[in-house]
Amino acid sequence: MRVFVTGASGWIGSAVVPELTGAGHQVTGLARSDASAAALTAAGAQVHRGTLDDPGSLRSAAAAADGVIHLAFKHDIAFSGDFQGAADADRRAVETFGEALAGSGRPFVIASGTLGLAPGRVATERDGRDPGSAAHLSGGPQTRMATARMTLSLASRGVRSSVVRLPPTVHGEGDHGFMAALAGIARDKGVSGYIGDGSNRWPAVHRFDAAHLFRLALDNAPAGSVLHAVADQGVPIRAIAEVIGRHLGLPVAAISAQDAGEHFGWLGGYLAADSPASSTLTRELLGWRPAHPGLIDDLDKGHYFHNQST
Ligand SMILES: NC(=O)c1ccc[n+]([C@@H]2O[C@H](COP(=O)([O-])OP(=O)(O)OC[C@H]3O[C@@H](n4cnc5c(N)ncnc54)[C@H](OP(=O)(O)O)[C@@H]3O)[C@@H](O)[C@H]2O)c1
């Protein structure tokens, strides 16, 4: 297949590209800068210059492809206070792809998240499919869930659409996401912290296992599928803090909910979530089997702690 991939230069995209080319697909990646274009060329992909804000460019790239994987997200503005703006741009891009692919029967796979789907219990692929299920969310996170539902509804318009929900940590060597931020905060504060008793859980997946699931979704997911790229169903935050503390030689300590904002900054709200998720239905549907290290084993390999800038 000729596959158009947005976000192909990103953390997950740069693992998805070799996964696709290794399976014989031809990849064209969206690049908004010379640096991203060079990275895509080096990875063996074709380059389509453009941005998420250029619907004409997205439409023409999708029309020329046999399938689309949409991974780009404006994390730069999302994590500096404008998550709503990032979610709105994402929704417009998905609308554009939906129009371009309607009636074609082609695959369209987007990234979404598991965090906050079903607080306090194990979320499954069946959660979050009806509009009422996002009632506890607001703003950008609610918009993102609505965009995922819109993607699934494209199944009734002749698009083989699917949504891959990612856990909050997609970990691996070179990760600059939540785990790297948590290690950085521990280093800055001189203590590896967790909130409350730290029994709240996060699911997790290794980047290469997530990339493999995107390829399986592109190749085989039935129209309207929700897939969970979840390898670890729920890792207690305290267990994560303990590994970080051990590797950095720092004490491990509880931070009260009142002090979490000051201690963890923007990460505090995410870190307090108890949001485990399962992938039983995904494994049954597509035969996906995570093969790379789980979160604790990956942290224990030490690569998160070698770089003093993280
Ligand atoms: N990583 C995780 O732990 C995680 C967890 C849950 C969900 N997700 C979701 O998974 C998807 C991929 O995440 P990621 O971690 O790979 O993100 P990432 O490393 O931040 O990469 C984002 C990608 O989007 C591109 N992009 C950003 N703004 C753009 C714009 N205005 N126009 C065109 N391209 C733009 C970036 O291009 P440049 O290379 O030019 O910057 C980059 O390729 C996202 O939807 C994300 O929210 C990720």
The ligand as an SDF file (V2000), in Angstrom:
LIG
                    3D

 48 52  0  0  0  0  0  0  0  0999 V2000
    3.7170    9.4690   23.1910 N   0  0  0  0  0  0  0  0  0  0  0  0
    2.7370    9.1010   24.0140 C   0  0  0  0  0  0  0  0  0  0  0  0
    3.0230    8.6210   25.1170 O   0  0  0  0  0  0  0  0  0  0  0  0
    1.2750    9.2200   23.6020 C   0  0  0  0  0  0  0  0  0  0  0  0
    0.2880    8.8410   24.5030 C   0  0  0  0  0  0  0  0  0  0  0  0
   -1.0480    8.9430   24.1550 C   0  0  0  0  0  0  0  0  0  0  0  0
   -1.3920    9.4410   22.8980 C   0  0  0  0  0  0  0  0  0  0  0  0
   -0.4050    9.8240   22.0240 N   0  0  0  0  0  0  0  0  0  0  0  0
   -0.8000   10.3460   20.7070 C   0  0  0  0  0  0  0  0  0  0  0  0
   -0.1180    9.6430   19.6720 O   0  0  0  0  0  0  0  0  0  0  0  0
    0.1230   10.5320   18.5780 C   0  0  0  0  0  0  0  0  0  0  0  0
    1.6140   10.5650   18.2720 C   0  0  0  0  0  0  0  0  0  0  0  0
    2.2950   11.0330   19.4440 O   0  0  0  0  0  0  0  0  0  0  0  0
    3.8770   11.2180   19.5210 P   0  0  0  0  0  0  0  0  0  0  0  0
    4.2560   10.9510   20.9280 O   0  0  0  0  0  0  0  0  0  0  0  0
    4.5500   10.4730   18.4330 O   0  0  0  0  0  0  0  0  0  0  0  0
    3.9840   12.7910   19.2700 O   0  0  0  0  0  0  0  0  0  0  0  0
    5.2820   13.6880   18.9470 P   0  0  0  0  0  0  0  0  0  0  0  0
    6.5420   12.9370   19.1700 O   0  0  0  0  0  0  0  0  0  0  0  0
    5.0700   14.9820   19.6700 O   0  0  0  0  0  0  0  0  0  0  0  0
    5.1550   13.9520   17.3960 O   0  0  0  0  0  0  0  0  0  0  0  0
    4.1610   14.8030   16.8940 C   0  0  0  0  0  0  0  0  0  0  0  0
    4.2130   14.7770   15.3930 C   0  0  0  0  0  0  0  0  0  0  0  0
    3.2110   15.6880   14.9110 O   0  0  0  0  0  0  0  0  0  0  0  0
    3.8670   16.5870   14.0010 C   0  0  0  0  0  0  0  0  0  0  0  0
    3.1840   17.8840   14.0810 N   0  0  0  0  0  0  0  0  0  0  0  0
    2.9980   18.6500   15.1720 C   0  0  0  0  0  0  0  0  0  0  0  0
    2.3720   19.7800   14.8360 N   0  0  0  0  0  0  0  0  0  0  0  0
    2.1910   19.7290   13.4910 C   0  0  0  0  0  0  0  0  0  0  0  0
    1.6120   20.6260   12.5590 C   0  0  0  0  0  0  0  0  0  0  0  0
    1.0950   21.7950   12.9500 N   0  0  0  0  0  0  0  0  0  0  0  0
    1.5870   20.2530   11.2690 N   0  0  0  0  0  0  0  0  0  0  0  0
    2.1240   19.0720   10.8720 C   0  0  0  0  0  0  0  0  0  0  0  0
    2.6840   18.1750   11.7140 N   0  0  0  0  0  0  0  0  0  0  0  0
    2.7190   18.5230   13.0100 C   0  0  0  0  0  0  0  0  0  0  0  0
    5.2860   16.6690   14.4790 C   0  0  0  0  0  0  0  0  0  0  0  0
    6.1080   17.1610   13.4390 O   0  0  0  0  0  0  0  0  0  0  0  0
    7.6000   17.7630   13.7110 P   0  0  0  0  0  0  0  0  0  0  0  0
    8.5380   16.6000   13.6040 O   0  0  0  0  0  0  0  0  0  0  0  0
    7.7850   18.7430   12.6300 O   0  0  0  0  0  0  0  0  0  0  0  0
    7.5790   18.3700   15.0820 O   0  0  0  0  0  0  0  0  0  0  0  0
    5.5580   15.2140   14.8240 C   0  0  0  0  0  0  0  0  0  0  0  0
    5.8260   14.4630   13.6680 O   0  0  0  0  0  0  0  0  0  0  0  0
   -0.4510   11.8720   18.9990 C   0  0  0  0  0  0  0  0  0  0  0  0
   -1.7760   11.9670   18.5630 O   0  0  0  0  0  0  0  0  0  0  0  0
   -0.4180   11.7840   20.5100 C   0  0  0  0  0  0  0  0  0  0  0  0
   -1.2840   12.6920   21.1680 O   0  0  0  0  0  0  0  0  0  0  0  0
    0.9140    9.7360   22.3470 C   0  0  0  0  0  0  0  0  0  0  0  0
  1  2  1  0
  2  3  2  0
  2  4  1  0
  4  5  1  0
  4 48  2  0
  5  6  2  0
  6  7  1  0
  7  8  2  0
  8  9  1  0
  8 48  1  0
  9 10  1  0
  9 46  1  0
 10 11  1  0
 11 12  1  0
 11 44  1  0
 12 13  1  0
 13 14  1  0
 14 15  2  0
 14 16  1  0
 14 17  1  0
 17 18  1  0
 18 19  2  0
 18 20  1  0
 18 21  1  0
 21 22  1  0
 22 23  1  0
 23 24  1  0
 23 42  1  0
 24 25  1  0
 25 26  1  0
 25 36  1  0
 26 27  1  0
 26 35  1  0
 27 28  2  0
 28 29  1  0
 29 30  1  0
 29 35  2  0
 30 31  1  0
 30 32  2  0
 32 33  1  0
 33 34  2  0
 34 35  1  0
 36 37  1  0
 36 42  1  0
 37 38  1  0
 38 39  2  0
 38 40  1  0
 38 41  1  0
 42 43  1  0
 44 45  1  0
 44 46  1  0
 46 47  1  0
M  CHG  2   8   1  16  -1
M  END
$$$$
